Amino acid sequence: MSTFSRSLFWLSLSEIVFNLAGYIIHSAMGRILGPSDYGRFGLVVTLTTMVIVLIGNGIPTAMSKYLSETFEKAPEKIYGIRRAAAKLQFFLMGSLTVVFFLMAPLIAALLNDPGLTPLFQLSALIIPAFSAASFNAFFFTGLHYFKIQAFLKMSRAIARILFIVTFGYYFGVEGAISGYIAAPLAVFVIGLIIERIIMRKRFAEAHAAQAESDFSVRTLLEYAWPITLFLLFYELVLTLDLYFVKAMLGSDHLTGIYNAAITVGRIPYYLFYALALIMLPTISKMNAERDERETARFITQSLRLLVLLLLPMVTLLIAYAPEVLRFFYGNDYLEAALPMQIYSIGVGFLTIFYVLAFALNGAGKNKVPMVLTFFGVVGVVLLNWFLIPRFSIVGAALSTTITCFILMLAILVYTELHFKAKIPLRLFILSSLSALGIWIAAQYLPGKHFLFILWGATLTSLYFITLKLLGVITPEDLAPLLKFFRGKKNTTPA
């Protein structure tokens, strides 16, 4: 758990920096462009990055899994796995870029706005740039070099601010989209340099023998296709509501308002993305070693950590929704408060689902998350179609939250059956009551200007103190954190 805590710390720190950069970008673009152009910008960038994530990460994820299983026992296979994955990724991303460019007029027509066509065509170039940078990151993840991955993530955060905000300020929506192309390309080059300087030195023999270390492309594809479909369906669950808002309400203003609501509402999900990144290679390694008891313990401890940290985050987002929106976007976006509060609850459910999905993927049960998210897409489509005409953007938020709650329950049941791991009932009840307590307290505390940050930190501290006094937070929960700050020697490359 000491290694786990260190890895989680660095990846979480990089996720915080990366997503802080994202919110700086969205805050700047929301103010520079105004609600209407910000809505168009959000539509284009969200769709393009969604396409990359849902299709472009399947093969790198498979590469990461097999690297985790082999880098200690058979390091000579490392570059054979990497080369096979690179060939598949190059073919897939090249084809996808061309198809997306050609389909831009159709996508714009489906959204009832032909003026979006040139923006979608420009954004097609985000696909190869984004996927190249992500491929490097998954390579380092598979070898458990989490600190290098964290460095690349933070480098990308800085590059995003520099390129997107600067280009957006001078060239509007087109410039901001161009920044999304330039930033990952810069980080891809940095990753290549690190790979040549560090990895080829560490695995010199493996690199020298790569010509004789071919890895089956079929093996990668057999694992990658359910992962790819899972990411496809998952990303649709997460973002379809925005496109339903645009298509069914036909308002750039409401689209921009709802984009602000979901962007801020996803803060907890982004922060816990680091935990999902660690789950897959760690569970893959444990699964290869057939260590079922340690796997169950690891997943249970991760669930405890997830619940303990997630509940106060979601609670405070709900309590201070107007203040958070004003902080990021200004007064023009305050009507996003109610949908943001509803959406934040759904994101809490979806975060638990996402982390456990990667645990199942690491254990080779990759078809289970795929099937669950497929039904999630069906649910989102039906609920949006029914609720948006009746409740506008609030209906979109409700659709996502209801669907995510069902997905969370389903994967919790399967995780308990397969891993014998679950969220302890006492922890969940007392944590929920403590979260309710800080929500009630927040209603009586002033939150104007930046005071909500101070009160939020104070209430979070009270939440953890209460749970410690109640005996919910145990020495086992604190041990990894204490080991990290005591600086015990870490014997892994993480």
WOPE-V863169 format. One record per residue. N is the residue number from 1. SS is DSSP state (alpha for helix, beta for strand, coil for the rest). D_LAST is the distance of its C-alpha to the last C-alpha in Angstrom with 2 decimals. Layout:
n: [N:N]
ss: [SS:SS]
d_last: [D_LAST:D_LAST]
This chain:
n: [1:2:3:4:5:6:7:8:9:10:11:12:13:14:15:16:17:18:19:20:21:22:23:24:25:26:27:28:29:30:31:32:33:34:35:36:37:38:39:40:41:42:43:44:45:46:47:48:49:50:51:52:53:54:55:56:57:58:59:60:61:62:63:64:65:66:67:68:69:70:71:72:73:74:75:76:77:78:79:80:81:82:83:84:85:86:87:88:89:90:91:92:93:94:95:96:97:98:99:100:101:102:103:104:105:106:107:108:109:110:111:112:113:114:115:116:117:118:119:120:121:122:123:124:125:126:127:128:129:130:131:132:133:134:135:136:137:138:139:140:141:142:143:144:145:146:147:148:149:150:151:152:153:154:155:156:157:158:159:160:161:162:163:164:165:166:167:168:169:170:171:172:173:174:175:176:177:178:179:180:181:182:183:184:185:186:187:188:189:190:191:192:193:194:195:196:197:198:199:200:201:202:203:204:205:206:207:208:209:210:211:212:213:214:215:216:217:218:219:220:221:222:223:224:225:226:227:228:229:230:231:232:233:234:235:236:237:238:239:240:241:242:243:244:245:246:247:248:249:250:251:252:253:254:255:256:257:258:259:260:261:262:263:264:265:266:267:268:269:270:271:272:273:274:275:276:277:278:279:280:281:282:283:284:285:286:287:288:289:290:291:292:293:294:295:296:297:298:299:300:301:302:303:304:305:306:307:308:309:310:311:312:313:314:315:316:317:318:319:320:321:322:323:324:325:326:327:328:329:330:331:332:333:334:335:336:337:338:339:340:341:342:343:344:345:346:347:348:349:350:351:352:353:354:355:356:357:358:359:360:361:362:363:364:365:366:367:368:369:370:371:372:373:374:375:376:377:378:379:380:381:382:383:384:385:386:387:388:389:390:391:392:393:394:395:396:397:398:399:400:401:402:403:404:405:406:407:408:409:410:411:412:413:414:415:416:417:418:419:420:421:422:423:424:425:426:427:428:429:430:431:432:433:434:435:436:437:438:439:440:441:442:443:444:445:446:447:448:449:450:451:452:453:454:455:456:457:458:459:460:461:462:463:464:465:466:467:468:469:470:471:472:473:474:475:476:477:478:479:480:481:482:483:484:485:486:487:488:489:490:491:492:493:494]
ss: [coil:alpha:alpha:alpha:alpha:alpha:alpha:alpha:alpha:alpha:alpha:alpha:alpha:alpha:alpha:alpha:alpha:alpha:alpha:alpha:alpha:alpha:alpha:alpha:alpha:alpha:alpha:alpha:alpha:alpha:alpha:alpha:alpha:alpha:alpha:alpha:alpha:alpha:alpha:alpha:alpha:alpha:alpha:alpha:alpha:alpha:alpha:alpha:alpha:alpha:alpha:alpha:alpha:alpha:alpha:alpha:alpha:alpha:alpha:alpha:alpha:alpha:alpha:alpha:alpha:alpha:alpha:alpha:alpha:alpha:coil:coil:coil:coil:alpha:alpha:alpha:alpha:alpha:alpha:alpha:alpha:alpha:alpha:alpha:alpha:alpha:alpha:alpha:alpha:alpha:alpha:alpha:alpha:alpha:alpha:alpha:alpha:alpha:alpha:alpha:alpha:alpha:alpha:alpha:alpha:alpha:alpha:alpha:alpha:coil:coil:coil:alpha:alpha:alpha:alpha:alpha:alpha:alpha:alpha:alpha:alpha:alpha:alpha:alpha:alpha:alpha:alpha:alpha:alpha:alpha:alpha:alpha:alpha:alpha:alpha:alpha:alpha:alpha:alpha:alpha:coil:coil:coil:alpha:alpha:alpha:alpha:alpha:alpha:alpha:alpha:alpha:alpha:alpha:alpha:alpha:alpha:alpha:alpha:alpha:alpha:alpha:alpha:alpha:alpha:alpha:alpha:alpha:alpha:alpha:alpha:alpha:alpha:alpha:alpha:alpha:alpha:alpha:alpha:alpha:alpha:alpha:alpha:alpha:alpha:alpha:alpha:alpha:alpha:alpha:alpha:alpha:alpha:alpha:alpha:alpha:alpha:alpha:alpha:alpha:coil:alpha:alpha:alpha:alpha:alpha:coil:alpha:alpha:alpha:coil:coil:coil:coil:alpha:alpha:alpha:alpha:alpha:alpha:alpha:alpha:alpha:alpha:alpha:alpha:alpha:alpha:alpha:alpha:alpha:alpha:alpha:alpha:alpha:alpha:alpha:alpha:alpha:alpha:alpha:alpha:alpha:alpha:alpha:alpha:alpha:coil:coil:alpha:alpha:alpha:alpha:alpha:alpha:alpha:alpha:alpha:alpha:alpha:alpha:alpha:alpha:coil:alpha:alpha:alpha:alpha:alpha:alpha:alpha:alpha:alpha:alpha:alpha:alpha:alpha:alpha:alpha:alpha:alpha:alpha:alpha:alpha:alpha:alpha:coil:coil:coil:alpha:alpha:alpha:alpha:alpha:alpha:alpha:alpha:alpha:alpha:alpha:alpha:alpha:alpha:alpha:alpha:alpha:alpha:alpha:alpha:alpha:alpha:alpha:alpha:alpha:alpha:alpha:alpha:coil:alpha:alpha:alpha:alpha:alpha:alpha:alpha:alpha:alpha:coil:alpha:alpha:alpha:alpha:alpha:alpha:alpha:alpha:alpha:alpha:alpha:alpha:alpha:alpha:alpha:alpha:alpha:alpha:alpha:alpha:alpha:alpha:alpha:alpha:alpha:alpha:alpha:alpha:alpha:alpha:alpha:alpha:coil:coil:coil:alpha:alpha:alpha:alpha:alpha:alpha:alpha:alpha:alpha:alpha:alpha:alpha:alpha:alpha:alpha:alpha:alpha:alpha:alpha:alpha:alpha:alpha:alpha:alpha:alpha:alpha:alpha:alpha:alpha:alpha:alpha:alpha:alpha:alpha:alpha:alpha:alpha:alpha:alpha:alpha:alpha:alpha:alpha:alpha:alpha:alpha:alpha:alpha:alpha:alpha:alpha:alpha:alpha:alpha:coil:coil:coil:coil:coil:alpha:alpha:alpha:alpha:alpha:alpha:alpha:alpha:alpha:alpha:alpha:alpha:alpha:alpha:alpha:alpha:alpha:alpha:coil:coil:coil:coil:coil:coil:coil:coil:alpha:alpha:alpha:alpha:alpha:alpha:alpha:alpha:alpha:alpha:alpha:alpha:alpha:alpha:alpha:alpha:alpha:alpha:alpha:coil:coil:coil:coil:coil:alpha:alpha:alpha:alpha:alpha:alpha:alpha:alpha:alpha:alpha:alpha:alpha:coil:coil:coil:coil:coil:coil:coil:coil]
d_last: [12.55:10.99:7.41:8.90:10.48:7.81:6.13:9.86:10.89:9.26:10.21:13.45:14.20:13.94:16.10:18.50:18.92:19.33:21.81:23.53:24.17:25.51:27.86:28.99:29.82:31.64:33.42:34.54:35.62:37.40:39.38:40.00:40.99:42.64:42.40:44.03:42.12:38.89:39.62:40.09:36.92:34.95:36.57:35.80:32.18:31.38:33.03:31.45:27.85:28.66:29.85:26.65:24.38:26.68:27.30:24.69:21.52:22.85:22.22:18.72:17.83:19.47:17.61:14.20:15.66:17.01:14.05:12.08:15.21:15.82:13.08:13.32:17.04:18.41:16.36:19.74:19.74:16.81:19.12:21.93:20.06:19.09:22.70:24.30:22.36:23.20:26.86:27.10:25.42:27.72:30.77:29.96:29.08:32.03:34.38:33.13:33.67:37.24:38.05:36.82:38.88:41.94:41.62:41.40:45.17:45.03:42.10:43.98:47.16:45.52:44.49:48.10:47.20:47.93:47.01:43.31:43.63:42.87:39.87:38.41:39.21:37.40:34.34:34.14:32.40:29.47:28.66:27.71:26.01:23.84:23.00:22.06:19.50:18.08:18.01:15.62:13.27:13.47:12.92:9.43:8.87:10.50:8.39:5.17:4.44:4.85:5.94:8.26:9.45:10.19:12.02:13.96:14.89:16.26:18.00:19.56:20.76:22.58:23.98:25.29:27.19:28.64:29.80:30.79:32.58:34.26:35.43:36.42:38.44:40.44:40.70:40.43:38.93:38.81:36.96:34.32:33.74:33.52:30.77:28.72:29.16:28.44:25.21:22.99:24.69:23.63:19.93:20.30:21.62:18.78:16.29:18.63:18.76:15.01:15.10:18.09:17.03:13.49:13.11:16.72:16.53:13.62:15.37:18.82:20.73:19.37:20.38:23.69:24.43:23.67:27.40:27.80:24.75:26.16:24.69:27.10:27.49:29.32:26.40:24.29:27.31:28.08:24.76:24.60:28.10:27.79:24.49:26.36:29.32:27.27:25.73:29.28:30.93:28.29:28.58:32.34:32.33:30.45:32.64:35.97:37.65:37.48:39.33:41.83:42.58:43.29:45.30:47.28:47.94:48.25:47.34:44.94:45.24:44.19:41.39:40.06:40.51:38.70:35.86:35.41:35.53:32.82:30.58:30.58:30.65:27.31:25.39:24.06:22.96:20.98:19.21:18.19:17.14:13.49:14.10:15.61:12.75:10.53:13.74:14.53:11.78:11.52:15.33:15.72:14.05:16.16:19.11:18.97:19.07:21.84:20.57:22.72:22.93:19.22:19.00:21.92:20.57:17.24:19.30:21.89:19.59:18.06:21.70:22.74:20.16:21.22:24.89:24.72:23.14:24.79:28.35:28.85:27.31:29.74:32.57:32.38:32.19:35.37:37.03:36.48:36.66:39.47:37.86:34.49:36.35:38.51:35.52:33.89:37.02:40.12:43.26:43.89:41.28:42.27:43.83:40.34:39.87:41.19:39.40:36.15:36.64:37.31:34.49:31.95:32.87:32.32:28.88:28.01:29.17:27.40:24.01:24.27:25.45:22.65:19.81:21.79:22.61:19.02:18.89:22.07:20.87:17.96:20.70:22.89:25.32:25.00:28.77:29.05:27.31:29.24:32.54:31.95:31.14:34.18:36.41:34.64:35.81:39.30:39.34:38.25:40.89:43.66:42.90:42.64:45.85:47.60:46.23:45.90:49.68:50.41:47.83:46.55:42.93:42.85:43.52:40.51:38.24:39.91:39.39:35.62:35.44:37.69:35.83:32.40:33.84:35.11:31.84:29.97:32.59:32.51:28.79:28.84:31.67:30.02:26.75:28.90:30.89:28.09:25.33:27.72:25.57:27.23:27.50:29.62:33.01:33.51:30.24:31.16:34.75:34.15:31.29:33.64:36.51:34.51:33.47:37.16:38.09:36.05:37.50:40.98:40.34:39.10:42.50:44.26:42.04:42.71:40.09:41.75:40.02:36.63:37.61:35.87:32.48:33.65:35.17:32.18:29.92:32.67:33.17:29.49:29.54:32.72:31.21:28.45:30.99:33.35:30.88:29.95:33.69:34.31:31.74:29.71:26.53:25.86:24.10:21.62:20.80:20.31:18.51:14.86:15.92:17.78:15.07:12.86:15.91:17.03:14.03:13.58:11.65:8.12:8.48:5.40:3.81:0.00]
